[in-house]
Amino acid sequence: MVFTDAEYPTLRARLLAWASGFAQAAVLDSCGSADTYGAWRLLVAVRQDAATLPAEACVPGAWYFGGIGYAYGQVIEPQLPKPRKATVPFAPTCFFRAETVLGIPRDHNRVLLLAGRMPDLPPAPLGARVPLSLPLTDLMDKALYRERFAQVREAIRTGEVYELNLCRELTACVPQLDSLALWEQLILRSPVPMAAYLRMGEEFVLMSASPERFLLHRDRLLVTQPIKGTARRLPDAPSDTRQLHALQADAKARAENLMIADLARNDLGRSCVPGTITALTCQPLTLSTLHHLVSTVLGIRSPEVTPWEAIRATFPPGSMTGAPKVRAQELIHALEPRDRGLYSGAAGYIAPNQDFDFNVVIRSYVYNPMQGALSTHVGGAITWDSDMEAEFAETETKAMALRFE
């Protein structure tokens, strides 16, 4: 199926309308970003029943879509504390085997049938779909954040960690929710290169407006792109340009970014051919509401390391834990009121040839339709030079893109 640029918005709407009729559906959307490494502009996958699988059951030869929960870190490192209850629980790994997969490559205006039969697409829905109001309850208000921030600083002072990502959870009870409409509103407000919508039966929905890539595998190339360093966009162009330049020159932001880039180098070093790892650090990424600094770390997977072993060696995303990674996870367990669930884990696909692409689950809502429980998180890296007021303000800036009140 060939289309023009002018026809793409209507075609995309028809693809999403088609996917909405299935028990399980995944939509991975680059939102038109100029991504050097990702293969797909848009991937849409469906399955009629609600059967799910752990990662171990994802065998070569089929397409799988799903997520890796933050608790998978405990599977990798059994000495970590056992996960507690999450607002919206998620298994350590959970995937569905897609029956039909449609993909639009980045470099072609063509819909490719990747699995199953080409469907008859319904017409595009008429009118805008508006989500419900979502009044959010903060599980870590400023007073509690101040207390936890001081505990992180003490852990840094005593040498337990040198960086830690502390997150606040915001929740709501929403008995009925048009989750696809909410996701559309999220990425309309902030188009991002790693957006993901994932519905797994009646128990779990992910609506992700993530700008961050956890790990990509393509023809033995491994790519991770951690983000550290954030500044709010300003309304007029000259001020906004100065804001970006200030972020690029900010010593603290650069130090955070370089710390996580070094951690990513170390993680990839467990899976890659020696001498193949390279890094491009502290590069600007400008979104509709925020500026970021991103590092790109690449390497060539060693033949004796399987693609999934490369994921295990890199998970959880270092940008969402801190360093050293294991001690950071122990402190996160002690400091945050509830388990993170899928938040700060990863969502994406595994292709029949075992190539994959996963985002970092941030700037996201997770939802349990049966219980009406909805959760989102915001956070940031704390180092010795961090200021509590500035760090809390950064989480509030990130929360702005997630609030519908």
C-alpha positions in Angstrom: 0.0 0.0 0.0 1.6 3.2 -1.2 0.6 6.7 0.2 1.6 10.3 -0.1 2.8 12.6 2.7 -0.6 14.3 2.5 -2.4 11.0 3.0 -0.3 9.8 5.9 -2.3 11.4 8.8 -5.6 9.7 7.5 -3.8 6.4 6.9 -2.3 6.5 10.4 -5.8 7.2 11.9 -7.2 4.2 10.0 -4.4 1.9 11.2 -5.1 3.0 14.9 -8.9 2.5 14.4 -8.2 -1.0 13.1 -5.9 -1.9 16.0 -8.4 -0.6 18.6 -10.7 -3.6 17.9 -8.3 -6.2 19.2 -7.6 -7.6 22.7 -3.9 -6.9 22.3 -2.4 -4.1 20.3 0.9 -2.3 20.0 1.6 1.0 18.2 5.2 2.2 18.0 5.5 5.7 16.5 8.6 7.7 15.8 6.4 10.9 15.4 8.3 11.9 12.4 11.6 12.2 14.1 14.9 12.1 12.3 16.2 8.9 14.0 19.4 7.6 12.5 19.1 4.1 13.9 15.5 3.0 14.1 14.1 1.0 11.1 10.4 2.0 11.4 8.4 5.2 11.1 5.3 3.3 12.4 4.7 -0.3 13.6 1.2 -1.6 14.3 0.6 -5.1 15.7 -2.4 -6.9 16.9 -3.6 -10.2 18.4 -7.2 -11.4 18.8 -6.9 -13.2 22.2 -5.2 -12.0 25.4 -2.5 -14.6 25.7 0.8 -13.2 27.0 4.3 -14.7 27.3 7.4 -14.1 29.3 10.6 -13.2 27.4 11.9 -16.7 27.6 9.1 -17.9 25.4 9.8 -15.4 22.6 11.4 -17.8 20.1 12.9 -16.7 16.7 10.7 -16.6 13.7 7.8 -14.4 15.0 7.1 -10.8 16.0 6.7 -10.0 19.7 5.5 -6.8 21.3 5.6 -6.0 25.0 7.6 -4.8 27.9 10.3 -5.4 30.4 9.2 -4.3 33.9 11.5 -2.5 36.3 11.3 -5.6 38.5 13.2 -7.6 35.9 16.3 -6.1 37.6 15.6 -8.4 40.5 15.6 -11.4 38.1 19.1 -10.3 36.8 20.4 -9.5 40.3 18.6 -11.9 42.8 20.2 -10.2 45.8 18.1 -7.1 45.2 15.0 -6.7 47.5 11.9 -8.4 46.3 9.5 -6.0 44.4 6.7 -4.5 46.4 3.2 -3.8 45.1 2.9 -1.4 42.2 -0.1 0.9 41.6 -0.4 -0.9 38.2 1.4 -4.3 38.5 3.5 -5.6 35.6 5.3 -8.9 35.3 9.1 -8.9 35.0 8.6 -9.5 31.3 5.4 -9.7 29.3 5.0 -10.0 25.5 2.3 -11.0 23.0 3.0 -12.9 19.8 1.5 -10.7 17.1 -0.9 -12.3 14.5 -0.8 -9.3 12.1 2.0 -6.7 11.9 2.0 -3.7 9.6 5.0 -1.5 9.3 6.0 1.8 7.6 9.7 2.0 7.0 11.5 5.3 7.7 12.6 5.7 4.1 9.5 4.6 2.2 5.9 5.9 1.9 4.6 2.3 1.8 2.8 0.1 4.3 4.5 -3.3 4.5 2.7 -6.5 5.6 5.2 -8.1 8.0 3.0 -10.9 9.4 -0.5 -12.2 8.9 -3.0 -11.0 6.2 -3.5 -7.5 5.0 -6.6 -6.2 6.7 -9.4 -4.1 5.4 -8.8 -0.8 7.3 -11.9 1.0 8.6 -12.5 4.7 7.8 -10.7 7.3 9.9 -12.7 8.3 12.9 -14.6 11.6 12.6 -13.8 14.4 15.1 -11.2 14.7 17.9 -11.1 12.1 20.7 -10.8 13.9 24.0 -9.7 12.1 27.1 -11.3 12.5 30.5 -10.0 14.9 33.0 -7.3 13.3 35.1 -6.9 14.9 38.6 -3.7 13.4 39.9 -2.7 12.5 43.5 0.9 13.0 44.4 2.4 10.1 46.3 5.6 12.1 47.0 4.8 15.7 47.7 7.4 18.4 48.1 7.9 17.8 51.9 8.5 14.0 51.3 10.7 14.7 48.3 12.8 17.0 50.4 13.3 14.3 53.0 14.2 11.7 50.4 16.5 14.1 48.6 18.4 14.5 51.9 18.8 10.8 52.2 20.1 10.5 48.7 22.6 13.2 49.4 23.8 11.3 52.5 24.2 8.2 50.4 26.4 10.1 48.0 28.4 11.7 50.8 29.2 8.3 52.3 30.2 6.9 48.9 27.3 4.4 48.4 26.3 6.0 45.0 27.5 9.0 43.0 24.2 9.5 41.2 20.7 8.3 41.9 17.4 8.8 40.0 14.6 9.6 42.5 11.1 9.5 41.1 7.7 10.8 42.2 4.5 8.8 41.4 1.2 10.5 40.5 -1.9 8.4 40.5 -5.6 8.7 39.6 -8.7 6.5 39.7 -10.4 6.5 36.3 -13.1 3.9 36.0 -13.5 4.5 32.2 -10.8 5.8 30.0 -10.3 6.1 26.2 -6.6 5.1 26.5 -5.9 5.5 22.8 -7.3 9.0 22.9 -5.2 9.9 25.9 -2.0 8.5 24.2 -2.9 10.6 21.1 -3.2 13.7 23.3 0.2 12.9 24.9 2.1 12.7 21.7 0.2 15.5 20.1 1.4 17.7 23.0 4.9 16.4 22.8 5.9 14.4 19.7 8.8 12.1 20.6 10.9 9.6 18.7 10.1 6.5 20.9 6.3 6.8 21.5 4.5 3.6 22.3 1.0 2.4 22.9 0.6 -1.1 24.3 -2.7 -2.8 25.3 -2.4 -6.3 26.8 -6.0 -7.5 27.4 -8.1 -6.0 30.1 -5.4 -5.7 32.7 -2.8 -3.4 31.3 -2.4 -0.4 29.0 0.8 1.6 28.4 0.5 5.2 26.9 4.1 6.3 26.4 5.5 9.6 25.1 9.1 8.6 25.7 11.9 10.4 24.0 14.6 7.9 25.2 15.9 4.7 23.6 16.9 2.0 26.0 18.5 -0.4 23.5 18.3 -1.2 19.8 19.8 -4.3 18.1 20.1 -4.3 14.3 22.4 -6.6 12.4 24.6 -7.0 15.5 24.8 -3.2 16.1 23.7 -2.3 19.6 22.7 1.3 20.4 21.7 2.9 23.6 20.8 6.6 24.0 20.5 7.7 27.6 19.1 11.2 28.4 20.4 13.3 31.2 20.0 17.1 31.3 16.7 18.9 30.9 15.6 22.5 30.4 12.2 23.9 29.8 11.4 25.4 26.3 10.7 29.2 26.3 8.1 30.9 24.2 10.2 33.2 22.1 12.9 31.9 19.8 15.9 34.0 21.1 15.3 33.1 24.7 14.7 29.5 23.8 18.0 29.4 21.9 19.8 30.9 24.9 18.1 28.3 27.1 19.4 25.5 25.0 22.9 26.9 24.9 22.9 27.3 28.7 21.9 23.7 29.1 24.7 22.6 26.8 27.2 24.6 28.9 25.8 23.6 32.3 28.5 21.8 34.2 26.1 19.8 36.3 23.9 18.7 33.4 27.1 17.7 31.4 28.5 15.8 34.4 25.2 13.8 34.8 25.2 13.0 31.1 28.8 11.9 31.1 28.3 9.7 34.2 25.4 7.8 32.5 27.3 7.6 29.2 30.2 5.9 31.1 27.7 3.5 32.7 26.3 2.7 29.3 29.8 2.1 27.9 30.4 -0.3 30.8 27.0 -2.1 30.2 27.6 -2.5 26.5 31.1 -3.7 27.1 29.7 -6.9 28.6 28.1 -7.8 25.2 30.3 -6.1 22.5 33.4 -7.0 20.6 36.3 -5.3 22.4 37.3 -2.0 20.7 34.0 -1.5 18.9 32.3 0.8 21.5 32.0 4.5 20.6 30.1 7.3 22.2 28.8 10.7 21.2 28.0 12.6 24.4 25.9 15.6 25.5 24.1 16.2 22.2 21.0 18.4 22.1 17.5 16.9 21.7 14.8 19.5 21.4 11.1 18.5 21.9 8.0 20.6 21.9 8.2 21.4 25.6 11.7 20.5 26.7 15.4 20.5 25.7 17.5 17.5 26.6 21.1 16.3 26.4 21.4 12.8 25.0 24.4 10.5 24.6 24.6 7.8 21.9 26.7 4.8 22.8 27.2 2.1 20.1 29.0 -1.3 19.9 29.0 -4.5 17.9 27.5 -7.5 19.6 29.9 -10.4 20.2 28.8 -13.5 18.3 28.8 -15.6 21.5 26.4 -13.2 23.2 22.7 -13.6 22.3 20.5 -10.5 21.7 18.5 -11.2 24.9 21.8 -11.6 26.9 22.7 -8.1 25.6 19.4 -6.8 27.1 20.1 -8.5 30.4 23.6 -7.0 30.5 22.2 -3.5 30.0 18.9 -3.5 32.0 17.6 -1.6 33.8 18.3 1.7 32.0 21.1 3.4 33.8 19.5 6.8 33.3 16.6 5.6 35.6 18.7 4.1 38.4 22.0 5.8 38.9 25.4 4.4 39.6 26.6 2.0 40.8 23.5 0.4 39.4 22.8 -2.3 42.0 23.2 -0.1 45.1 21.1 2.6 43.3 18.3 0.0 42.9 18.5 -0.9 46.5 18.2 2.7 47.6 15.3 3.3 45.2 13.5 0.4 46.8 14.0 2.0 50.2 13.1 5.6 49.2 10.2 5.4 46.8 6.8 4.5 48.3 5.7 1.8 45.7 7.3 -0.4 43.1 7.7 1.2 39.7 5.9 -1.5 37.7 6.7 -0.9 34.0 7.8 2.6 34.6 11.6 3.0 34.0 11.6 -0.4 32.3 11.3 -0.8 28.5 8.7 -1.3 25.9 9.1 -2.3 22.2 9.4 -5.2 19.8 11.4 -8.3 19.0 11.5 -9.1 15.3 11.6 -12.6 13.8 15.4 -12.3 13.2 15.9 -11.2 16.9 16.5 -7.6 16.1 14.7 -5.4 18.6 14.1 -1.8 19.6 13.0 -0.7 23.1 12.3 2.7 24.6 12.7 3.7 28.2 9.3 3.9 29.8 9.2 7.5 30.9 6.7 10.4 30.2 4.1 7.6 30.3 0.8 6.5 31.8 0.1 3.0 32.8 -3.5 1.9 33.4 -5.4 -1.1 34.7 -8.9 -0.9 33.0 -10.4 -3.5 35.4 -9.5 -1.5 38.5 -9.5 1.9 37.0 -6.0 2.5 38.4 -3.8 4.9 36.5 -0.2 5.8 37.3 2.6 8.1 36.0 6.0 9.1 37.3 8.4 11.9 37.0 12.0 12.0 38.3 15.5 13.1 37.8 19.1 12.4 38.6 20.5 13.6 41.9 24.3 14.2 42.3 26.3 15.9 45.1 26.0 19.2 43.3 22.2 19.0 43.0 19.9 21.6 44.5 16.7 20.3 46.0 14.5 23.2 44.8 15.9 22.9 41.3 15.5 19.1 41.2 11.9 19.3 42.4 11.2 22.1 39.9 12.5 19.8 37.1 10.1 17.0 38.1 7.3 19.6 38.0 8.3 20.7 34.5 8.2 17.1 33.3 4.8 16.6 35.0 3.3 19.5 33.0 3.3 17.4 29.8 1.4 14.6 31.6 -1.3 16.7 33.4 -4.9 16.8 32.0 -6.8 18.7 34.6 
